[in-house]
Amino acid sequence: MAADPNKLGIFVTSPQHMRHILGITKAAVRAGKKVMVFFTFKSIHLTKNPLFYELTQYCAVEDVAICADSYICEGFDNVEDIPRGLTDKQMRTQAFHGAILDECAKYIVM
């Protein structure tokens, strides 16, 4: 599959910069782009930030995911404690990160 020039991938590893992640997402959506976001490592703590829910409202439900293994490693329950704005199907593996690399012509790491 060729990368789609109208898709932006955001790979988040840092537990900081939620305001910037949301701002980049809003700007991309305003520009007519589709955004895919994957939270892994320590960034999964951002799922507890009130801005996280707002972020999920700008992306298709299947385009936002968090690494289930990272979530568990940080002490969260990936069955009983699904972040607001997500479903259990959005608790994913690093394969989702691979999909972002494959599908998105533009890619940023935060």
N, C-alpha and C positions, 0 to 999 in steps of 0.2 A: 504494500500500500504506500502510495506517495504521500508525503507530508502535506497537509492542507494549509495553504497560506492564510486561511481565515480562522485558524486555531492557534491559541497561545497556551503553552504549557507552563505551569508554575510548580516547581519542585521545592517544597519547604522543609528545611532541616533545623532551622534556628527557632528557638522559642521567643523570638523578638519580631518586631516589624509587622505586626498584624495590621496596623493602620496602612502601611505601605502595600501590603498584599491586597487589602480591600481596595485601595485607591487604584492600583494597577488593574485589578479586575474590573472595576467600574469604568475606567477609561477604555479598556479593550471592548467591553460590551457596548459602550457608547459609539465606538468606532465600527461596530457591526461584527466583531470577532466573537468566536466561541472560546470559552476558557475552560481548561482542565486543570485541576489542582490536586496535588498529592502531598499529604502531611506525613512525615516520618521522623524518626529519631526523637529528639527533644521537642520538636515543633508540635507534637501532638498535645502539648500543654495549651497551645493556642485554641484548641477546641473548647476550652473552658472560658475563653474570652468572650464577652458579650458581642463583639464584632463578628465572631465566627458565624453565628446564625445569619447575620446580614449577608456575609459572603456567600453562604449557601443559596441565598435567594437570587443571586446573579448568575448562577451556573445551573445547567441541567443536572438533575439529581444523579445521573450516572457519571457525571464529570467531576465530582468532588469525592475524594476518598482519603482515608487515613490508614496507615500501616497497622494492621491488627497486632502484629508482634511487638511493635514499638509501644503501642497502647498498653498492652499487657505488661511489658517490661517496666513501664513507668508506674505500674501499680493500679491501673484502671481495669475495670471489668468490661470486656468487649461484648458481653451478652446483656448484662443488666444496666450498663451505663453508656448507652449510645448517645453521643453528643446531639444536642438540639439542632435540627436541620438535616440530620442524616438518618439513614435507615441501616438495619443490620447488614444489608448487602453492600454498604459502602465501607465496611471494615475489610480492607483488601490486603493483598501481598505486594511485593515489589514488582510483580508482573504488570500492575497498573502503571507503575513508573515507566516500564518498557513501552506500554501502549502510548503514553504521552510522548515519548521520544519518537515513536513511529508515526503518530498521527499529527503532531503539531509542527508546523514550519518554524515557529518562533518558540523559544524556550528560555526560561529564566530560573535561576536558583536563588532562593532567599534563605 
